[in-house]
Amino acid sequence: MQSSSGSSITTPPTSSSSTHIEEMRMLAYKLTLAFHVHLSIQYIENSPFFSRISTLIFFTESTPRLQRVSMVLITAQKRRNHVSASIIFIQQQRWHNDWQCIERKETSEWQRVSMLRRLVKQRLQRRAASHEDKQIQSKVKRLCPPRKEEDEGRLKRRWR
């Protein structure tokens, strides 16, 4: 399946309905335009952690702007006719068990960033268990440390 942005989607055998996939494909296309990045969509699933929130996992193409980025996670939540989304850029350093958040952009409330951070932690913890690699679990704790309170207040006002 190809979108007009050149992104391709590969879904697991137990994927949700084609309507849901089409909706998320269109959202992904709009986000690539909004953030000026080209993303190759590898996987789409419904999030088991938060109701009515879908999670898209992207592995980036080799573009100059995103050379340091190895994975992008986007959460999207549809409320009536409005879709709010958060995007997080994750850098993979040296080995698969060393992750670092290098950039974060929100198109919705600041509170949703903590939900996204928790989702990333849970994903990495699951990966640590499956790989039996305990080093990941210690690295997860350092993922996206919370910002200072004054930064939180500034961002809340900005997105109000």
N, C-alpha and C positions, 0 to 999 in steps of 0.2 A: 504494500500500500504506500503510495507516494503522495505527499502534500505539495502544494505549490512552492513551498520553501525548500523542497528537496529532502525533507526529513523522511525517514522510513520508520515504520512501526513493526516490531515483532512482538507478538503477544503469546503468553504461555497457553497450553492446551485448555486450561481451566479459566480462560479469560471471561470477562463479563460480556454483556450483549453488545452487538455491533453498534447499536445506537450510542451506548456509553463510550465506546472507542472512538466513534466519529466526533462526539462532543469534545473528548479530551484531545483528539488530534487538532481540532480547530482551536482549542484553547492554547495548545502548545505552539501552534503557528502564530497566534496573536502575541504570545509571550516572546517568541524569538524576534518578532518585529519590535516589541516594546523595549527589549533589553539589547537589541542589536547583536545577537549572537546566533550562530548556526549550530543547532543541536541535532544529534542523531538519536532518535527515540528508540531505545532498546526494549523497554519493558513498561507495561501499564498494569496496574492492579488497583483494586479497591482496598483502602487501608482498613485493617482489622482493629486498629487502635482508636480511631475517632470516627463516629458515625457521619455519613454523608461527606466525608473528605476523601478525595482520591489522591493517590501518590504517583508521580511520574518520576522514573529514574532515568537520567540521561548520561550517556558517556559522550563527551565532547569530541568533535572533530578537531583536527590539528589546524586551528586558526591562530594567527599571530596574537590576537587579543586574549586567547584562552590557553596559551601554551602551558601555563602552570596548573591548569585545572584538569582534573581527571574525572570528576563526576559532578553532576548538578542534580539536586533534588528540588522538585517543585510540588507543593501541596496546593490543591485547589478545592474550594468549597462553594457549592452552588446554593444560593438562597434566593428563591423565586427566580427573578430574571437577572439577578446580579451574581457574578462570579468573583470571589476574592481569592487572591493567590499570594503565596510567599515563595521566594526563590533563594536557594543557598548554593554557593559555589564551594566545592571541597577540593582541596589539594592532596594528592597522594605523594608522600615523601619517601624516597628510597625503597621501602618495603611496603607490602600490602597492609601491614598492621600499624602504620604511622600516618594518621589522618590529621588534617588541620583545616579549620574553616578560614578561608582567606577573604571572602567577601560575602556580604549578606544584603539582599534588597527585599523590601516589603512593599506590597501593594495593598496591604490591609492593616488591621490593628496591630500594635506592638505586642499585645498579649499572645498572638498566634505564633510569634517567633519562638517562644518557649515551648509551645506544642511541637513545632517543627524540630527543635533541638532534641526534645524527648524522643521523637520518632526516629531521628538519626541514631541516637544512642541505642534504642532498642534494636534497630537493624544491625548495628555493628556488634552488639552483644550476642545477637543470634548468630551472626557470622563467626564470632569468636568461639561460640560453643560448637558450631559445626566443624570448624577447623582445629578445634582443641588447642587454640593458641591463646594462652592467658595474657600475653603481652597486650593484645588488643584491648582487653577490658581496662587495663590501666591507662591506655591512651584515650579511651572513650571519655574518661572523666575530664580531660582537658579540652574536649571538643567545644568550640564556641562558648568560651566563658562569658557570663553575663556582663553587660557593660555597666558603667557607672550610672548612678541614679539620675544625675543631671542629663546624661545622654538619653535615658529612657523618657524623661519628661519632654525633651526637645523633639524626639521622634513621635511621641504621642500627639504633640501639638501639630507637627508637620503633616501627619496623615489624618487629622481630624476632619 
